[in-house]
Amino acid sequence: MKLNRPSNNDFNGTKFQKKVWNYLKTIRKGTVKTYKQVAIGINRPKSARAVANAVGKNPFAPKIPCHRVIRSDGSLGGYSGKGGVKTKKLLLKREGIIV
């Protein structure tokens, strides 16, 4: 089953949030990135904390895969989608990522 991903027109957020959310759509299934890696990916290398805030405000979880973003220390961080971190762990497990 393929999920329809929201388009830019569906986003209601700041320019920075939209940039982060668009980047999240590029993270492939079965892989994870850190908040720092996302910050570097959007050319804002010192903005890892702001990236974490934007990820936490993602209105389209899990269609926009914010569950694929973890902390630099390897811990999960948060998950604003339904079910919280428990759901994040389950989604990652389904993609073959052991956490």
Sine and cosine of phi, psi and omega as CSV:
sin_phi,cos_phi,sin_psi,cos_psi,sin_omega,cos_omega
0.00,0.00,0.83,-0.56,-0.01,-1.00
-0.99,-0.16,0.76,-0.65,0.02,-1.00
-1.00,0.09,0.65,-0.76,0.13,-0.99
-0.98,0.21,0.82,-0.57,0.00,-1.00
-1.00,0.04,0.67,-0.75,0.03,-1.00
-0.88,0.47,0.57,-0.82,0.05,-1.00
-1.00,-0.01,0.18,-0.98,0.02,-1.00
-0.83,0.56,-0.52,0.85,-0.01,-1.00
-0.93,0.36,-0.36,0.93,0.00,-1.00
-0.99,0.15,-0.32,0.95,-0.07,-1.00
-0.96,0.30,0.67,-0.74,0.14,-0.99
-0.80,-0.59,1.00,-0.06,-0.04,-1.00
-0.25,-0.97,-0.02,-1.00,0.02,-1.00
-0.96,0.29,0.21,-0.98,0.03,-1.00
-0.86,0.51,-0.67,0.74,0.01,-1.00
-0.90,0.44,-0.72,0.69,0.02,-1.00
-0.86,0.51,-0.70,0.72,-0.01,-1.00
-0.89,0.46,-0.61,0.79,0.03,-1.00
-0.89,0.45,-0.70,0.72,0.03,-1.00
-0.90,0.44,-0.76,0.65,-0.04,-1.00
-0.87,0.50,-0.63,0.77,0.05,-1.00
-0.90,0.43,-0.63,0.78,0.03,-1.00
-0.90,0.43,-0.63,0.78,0.00,-1.00
-0.84,0.54,-0.55,0.83,-0.01,-1.00
-0.92,0.40,-0.27,0.96,-0.01,-1.00
-1.00,0.00,-0.16,0.99,-0.01,-1.00
-0.97,0.22,0.88,-0.47,-0.09,-1.00
-0.95,0.31,0.51,-0.86,0.08,-1.00
-0.83,0.55,0.70,-0.72,0.01,-1.00
1.00,0.04,0.07,1.00,0.05,-1.00
-0.80,-0.60,0.36,-0.93,0.09,-1.00
-0.77,-0.64,0.38,-0.92,0.11,-0.99
-0.74,-0.68,0.41,-0.91,0.08,-1.00
-1.00,0.03,0.27,-0.96,0.06,-1.00
-0.85,0.53,-0.61,0.79,0.02,-1.00
-0.90,0.44,-0.69,0.72,0.02,-1.00
-0.89,0.45,-0.61,0.79,0.06,-1.00
-0.91,0.42,-0.68,0.73,0.02,-1.00
-0.85,0.52,-0.70,0.72,0.04,-1.00
-0.90,0.43,-0.64,0.77,-0.01,-1.00
-0.89,0.45,-0.44,0.90,0.03,-1.00
-0.98,-0.21,0.25,0.97,0.02,-1.00
0.89,0.45,0.56,0.83,0.09,-1.00
-0.74,-0.67,0.90,0.43,-0.19,-0.98
-0.87,0.50,-0.33,0.94,0.01,-1.00
-0.98,-0.17,0.25,0.97,-0.12,-0.99
-0.93,-0.36,0.50,0.87,-0.05,-1.00
-0.85,0.52,-0.65,0.76,0.00,-1.00
-0.93,0.38,-0.64,0.77,0.05,-1.00
-0.91,0.41,-0.60,0.80,0.07,-1.00
-0.88,0.48,-0.70,0.71,0.01,-1.00
-0.86,0.51,-0.65,0.76,0.04,-1.00
-0.91,0.42,-0.67,0.74,0.01,-1.00
-0.91,0.41,-0.66,0.75,0.03,-1.00
-0.87,0.49,-0.65,0.76,0.00,-1.00
-0.92,0.39,-0.31,0.95,0.01,-1.00
-0.98,-0.19,0.17,0.99,0.01,-1.00
-0.86,0.50,0.91,-0.41,-0.04,-1.00
-0.99,0.14,-0.06,1.00,-0.11,-0.99
-0.87,-0.50,0.49,0.87,0.04,-1.00
-0.94,0.35,0.68,-0.73,-0.02,1.00
-1.00,-0.07,0.14,0.99,0.01,-1.00
-0.85,0.52,-0.69,0.73,0.21,-0.98
-1.00,-0.09,0.93,-0.36,-0.28,-0.96
-0.97,0.26,0.94,0.35,0.04,-1.00
-0.94,0.35,-0.28,0.96,0.03,-1.00
-0.92,0.38,-0.23,0.97,-0.01,-1.00
-1.00,0.02,0.14,0.99,0.02,-1.00
-0.93,-0.36,0.80,-0.61,-0.04,-1.00
-0.80,-0.60,0.11,-0.99,0.04,-1.00
-0.97,0.23,0.37,-0.93,0.01,-1.00
-0.88,0.48,-0.46,0.89,0.00,-1.00
-0.99,0.14,0.05,1.00,0.03,-1.00
1.00,-0.02,-0.14,0.99,0.04,-1.00
-0.97,0.23,0.30,-0.95,-0.14,-0.99
-0.94,0.35,-0.55,0.84,-0.16,-0.99
0.98,0.22,-0.43,-0.91,-0.03,-1.00
-0.98,-0.19,0.02,-1.00,0.09,-1.00
-0.45,-0.89,0.88,-0.48,-0.07,-1.00
-1.00,0.03,-0.10,1.00,0.03,-1.00
-0.95,0.30,0.15,-0.99,-0.01,-1.00
-0.84,0.54,0.76,-0.65,0.02,-1.00
1.00,-0.06,-0.13,0.99,0.07,-1.00
0.88,0.47,-0.51,-0.86,-0.09,-1.00
-0.87,0.49,-0.51,0.86,0.04,-1.00
-0.86,0.51,-0.68,0.74,0.03,-1.00
-0.93,0.36,-0.64,0.77,0.03,-1.00
-0.85,0.53,-0.72,0.69,0.00,-1.00
-0.87,0.49,-0.68,0.73,0.01,-1.00
-0.90,0.43,-0.70,0.71,0.01,-1.00
-0.88,0.48,-0.70,0.72,0.02,-1.00
-0.90,0.43,-0.65,0.76,0.02,-1.00
-0.87,0.49,-0.67,0.74,0.02,-1.00
-0.89,0.46,-0.45,0.89,0.01,-1.00
-1.00,-0.01,0.08,1.00,0.05,-1.00
1.00,0.04,0.24,0.97,0.00,-1.00
-0.98,-0.18,0.85,-0.52,0.00,-1.00
-1.00,-0.04,0.83,-0.56,-0.01,-1.00
-0.84,-0.54,0.00,0.00,0.00,0.00
